[in-house]
Amino acid sequence: MEPFRNLLNAALIEAAARHLRRVWPGFDAASFERLALDGLGSLEMKARAMQIAAALEATLPEDFGRAAEVLEASLGPPGLGDDLAALRTSEAGLAGWIVWPMSSYVARRGQGEPERALAALHAMTQRFSAEWAIRPFIERHPELAFATLRRWTTDPSAHVRRLVSEGSRPRLPWGLQLKALIADPSPTLPLLEALQDDRSAYVRRSVANHLNDIAKDHPALVAGWLERHLPEAPATRQALLRHASRSLVKGGDARVLKAWGLGAPLRGTLDFSLAPKRITLGESLRLTLSLSSSARRAQPLVVDYAVHHVKANGSTSPKVFKGWTMELLPGEQRELVKQHPIRPITTRRYFSGAHRVDVLVNGTLMASAPFTLRVP
């Protein structure tokens, strides 16, 4: 498989030079290519984007307004509908991944002219998301940025409306963390309310992810949002809110579970077995659950499990994994089986020792079983 970083490559840099020279004959295409291509093959994805942005900084007009005009004129037609994935640089102009360093240039050089810079990002996000580039403006020019984002909630382009939510997410992956919004997300809440019933699934998905971000720091806020906006919600909003509350459901938040009708404990019994009792890193555990209902009515259940991993200091830290969402009928007996691999991943370091698996039903701890992990 082609490495992800190669989406920003020499051919795109050459195309960018050609289109920038087309719209501004004074553009020093040779210098731009030399700077952008220097050691490109050894750089990872984000480093490539930043190097190309620096090459633009060195070769575009010193006047930011004029530079923004050149960049906008080099763009291809805007993306229609929800999908930007199909947009590619062509003879019609620049689109797709090459627009990332262009928007990064705007974030670097446009802080002195934020209104003009935001207008450029409005154009660029319709060819490739400007979700990373808009964040410095939210941080440094919050009043202007939020006034602009409020106006964009009704923009005809789904890509612009999505930028309102995605660009202001407190903990956007790969993006500058917006510490003020992590501490107090209230400035974004009117934006999310305006967009949660958006006609575009692309936009609604971003709203769900934004609310899930907020839930990491302010679970009570998202629980309250759910209590207000879930009753009598249309199917599209229900789907959004389900995705938005996924972390809180996994974590067993009582208010969120109750909002989804999942607050009641299991009426019946649960037997849990775990095998093998000793494993080596790279092997798998087999979880077997037997549920038996003693209720007269069907029971909606969320059955998740938490693995308590040993840390370097010998203590343990739980990680909740998604299990099953189900309805247990009156008097029903059901067996659930899952394989859980314990294999090396980049986000966790494993240590030998006594671990534990807990079973959670509607957020309530119902059973536990130990196992021993050996890390060679």
N, C-alpha and C positions, 0 to 999 in steps of 0.2 A: 504494500500500500504506500502511496506517495505521502511523504511527511506533510503534516498540516502546515508547517511553516512555509512550504514551497508555494502556497497560494499567493504569497507576495514574492515575485520572481523577476528575473531580468527582463523577460518579455513584457511584463506589465510596466516596469520602469521605462523601457524604451517606448511603449505606447503612450505613457504619460508625457514623456519628453516631446513626442510628436504632436500630441494634441495641445499641449501648452504652447509649443512653438506656432501651431496653426492659429491659435486665437491671439497670441502676442508674438509677433515676429522678432521682437527684441529678446526673447527668452534664450538664455544661454543653456541650450540643451546638452551640450557636451559636458559642461561643468556639472550640471545636475546629474547626468548619468554616472559620471566619474565618482561623485560623492555618494550617490545612492547605492552604487554597486560595490563599493569598497568593502571587501571581506564579507559580502552578503551571505555566501554559502555557509559560513560558520555561525551565523546569528539565528536565534530562535525567533518565533513569530512577532512578539511585541517589540523586540529589539530591532527587527527589520522595519517595522512601521515607524518607529521613532527615528531611525536613521534616514529613511526617505523623507520624513517631516523636516529633519534638519537640513537635508539637501534642498528642499523647497524654500526653507528659511534663508538659505544662502543665495538663492537664484531668482526669487520672485521680486517684484518691485518693493522698494523700501516702504512706500506708502501702503498702509494696510488696506484701505478702501480700494485702491487700484489692484492690489494683489487678490483681494476677494473677488473682484470682477473677473479677473483672469481665470481663477479657479472655477467660478460658476459657469463661465462661457465654455470651459472645457468638458463639462459634464454631458453625459448622454441623456436620453429621454428619461423622465421619472418612472419609477416602478408603479404599476397599476395593481389594484387589489391588495391582497395580503402578502404576496410572496416576493421577497427580494432575492431569494436564492438563485433565481434564473437570470438575474441581471449580470451582464458581463460587459467589459470594455469592448467597444467595437468601433467601426469607422464613424459611427454617429457620435461617439464621445466616451468619456470615462464613467465607469460604474463598477460596482462590486468592491472587492477587497482593496483596490488602489485608493479608494475614497477614504479609507481609515487614516492613512498618513496625511491626507489633505485636511481632514477635519481636525487632526491633531495639530497641524500647523495653525489652524484658526484658533484653537484653544491656547496655543503658545503666544501668538502675536496679536490676538484680538482683544486682550483684556483692557487695552486703552480705548477701544471703540466697541463696547459690548453690544450695542444695538445692531451695529453693522455685522458683527461677528455672528450674532444669533440669527440674523437673516441668512447668512451664508450656510449655517448649520441646518436651517429649515430646508434649503435646497439640497444639501448633501445627504440628509437623512432619508431622502426619497430615492437615493441611489445606493446607499449603504448606511446602516444605522450610525447616528452620531451620539449614541448613548454614553460613550466614554468622554467625548469632547465637550459635552455640555456641562459636565460636572464642575469644572473649575469656575464656570460662570455662576452656577448655583451657590458655590462657596464664597465667591468674592463679590458678586453683585446680586444678592438674594432678592431684593425688592424688584429689580428689573426682571430677573429670571423668572420669578413666580408670576408676575404680571403677564409675561410672555407665555408661560406654560398654561395659565388659565385661558388665554385667548386661543391657544392651539388645541384645547380640548374639543373645539368644534371645527377644526380644520378639515377640509374635504379629503385630505390624504390620510389613510390609515397609518402610514409610516410616521407621519408627524404626530398623530394622536398617540401612537405607541411610545414615541420618544418622550412624551409628557410623563408617562408612568415609568418607563424603563430608565430614562436618564436621571430620575430623581429617587430611584431605589436607594435606600441607605447603605446596603451592603452589596452593590452590584459586582458580580465576578469580573475580575480583570480591571475594575474601575477604582478610581479614587474613592475611599470611604468618606461619606458625608457625615462627619462626626456630630455636627449640629442636629442633623435629622435622626441619627442614631439615638441621641439624647432626647429629642423632642420631635416626633414625626408629624405633629399637628399641621404644619404648613402644606403637607402633601395630601391630607385627608380629603379636602374639597375636590382636588383633582381626581382622586380615585373614585369618589362618589359620582362625579360627572362621567366617568368612563366605565363603571362596572357593568352597565347595560349597553355598551357600545355595540354597534352592529357587526364589528369585526372580531372574530375569534382571536386573531393575532393580538389585538389590543387587550381584550379581556384576559388572555393568558398572562400578559405582562402585569396587569392589575393584580391577578392572583399571586404572582411571584413577589410583587411589591408588598402585599399584605403579609405573605409568609416571611419576608425579611423583617417586617415590623414585629411579627410574633416572636422572633428570637429575643427581642429586648423588651417588648411590651405585650406580653400575652393577654393581659386583662383588656387591653384596648381592642385587640382583634376578637376576643370573646364577646365584648360588647357590640362590636361591629356585626358579628354573626347574629346576635340576639335581635338586633334592630333590622337587619337586611335580609335574613333568611325567611321569616314568616311570609307566606304568600308570594315568594320569589318565583319568577319564571324559570323554566328549566335551564336557560343559559346562565342565569345568575347563580342558580344552585350549583351548577358545575364549577363555576368560578370560585364560589365560596368553599366548596369541598376541596379544591386544589389549594386555596389560600390557607385552609386550616389543617393541612395534612400533617405538619410538624406537631401541632398542638394535639391532634388526635393520637398520633404515635406516642406523644409524651403523656397521654392520659389526663389532659386538662379537663377538670370536672365540668366547668361551664360549657366548654366546647362540645364535649361528649353529650351533655344534656341537650344542647341546642340541636344536635343531630339525632336525638332520640336514643342515644347510646349510653345514657347515664346509669341505667339500672344494672345491678350486679347479676351475674349468671344465676338463674334459678335452676339448680340441678347440680351435677357433679362433673369434675374434670380430673382425669388421670393423665399423668405426663411421664414419659420415659425418654431418656437420652442415651444414645449409644454412638460410638464406644465411649467408655469412661476415660480412656487415655488416647490422645492423638498426638501426631507430630505435625508441625507447621506444614501446610500444603494439603493436609487431609480434610475430611468433612465430618460433620456431626449429623446424625439422623434424629430429628425431633418427631415424636409420635404423641399425639394428643387424642384422647377419647372423651367426647362430650356427651352427656346424657341430660335431657331436659325433664324437669319435674313440673313445668309450667303448663297452664291451660291455654296459653296464647303463644303465638310465635314470638321469638325473642331476636331482635336485631343485635348482632354481636360484632365487635372488632376484636380479633384475637391477634395480638402482637407478641413479640418476645424480645427480651433484653439480654445481651451477652455482656457479662462483667469481665472486662479485659484487665489483666494484671499490668500495672505500670512499673516503671523503673525502680520506684521506691518500695515496691511490694504491695501497695494499696491497689484497689480495683476501681475501674471507671465503667459505668454502664453505657452501652450503645443500643438504642432501640431499633429493631428491624421490623419491616412490614410483614405481617403474617397473612391473615385471612379476614375478609369482610363477608358476613354471611347472615342468614336467617335460620335459626334453629326452631324447628316446628314442635308443637306440643308432643311430648313423649318421645321425641326423636333421639336416636343415638347416632353419633357421627364420629368418624375417625379422620384426623388430619395428619398428614405426613409432609415433612419438608427436609431437604438436605441443606445444610448450612456450611459452606466451605470456610475453612480458616486458612487463608492463603496470603502471601505477601502482597501488600498494596502500598502505594506511595504515601498515603495519608495516615498510616498507622504503623508503629513499631511494636512488634510482639515480644513478650517476655515469657519465659517458662514459669510454670506455677499453677496453683489451684484457681480455676475459673468457675463461673457459674452462669447458668441460663435461667432466667425468670420468664414465666408465662403471664401475660397481662390480658385480662378479658374486660373490655369496656373500661380500661385504665386501672383496674383493680388487680393486684398481685394475687394469682390463684395457685401457682405451683413453682417450685424451683428444683434444679438438679445440678450437681457439680460435675466438672470434668477437669482433667489435668492436661495441660499443653506442654509439649517439649519443643523447644526451639533449638535446633542443632547449632 
